[in-house]
């Protein structure tokens, strides 16, 4: 997992990123939102516990209800399927801060990847 919490970290990571995460981080930097964005690049070996340790919550659980359980409703504001990567955006508060989770799509899928596949939008 790669946690990019500020513009300096984003700039430093750019040369090492895969094409889609690099493009999204460049977009965040160019839009001048990097000071208000925490980017988390999630790879196949990363666990739910890793995500919680880094950002303090799990996208797989909302108000005690887990993905796959009756009544689960995702908490993200945006989910994009970029083909090979999913992008989940969680806006926090009214000041513009957001967590952007870039999740690599892979086989065998983790629970997080299965959830992204379940809720992705197909078409325009």
Protein Blocks (a to p, Z undefined) as FASTA:
>chain_A
ZZdfbfklmmmmmmmpcfklmmmmmmmmmnopmmmcccddddfklcfklmmmmnopafkb
gghiaghiahiacfbfbdcdeehiacddddehjnopacdddddddddddfklmmmmmmpc
edZZ
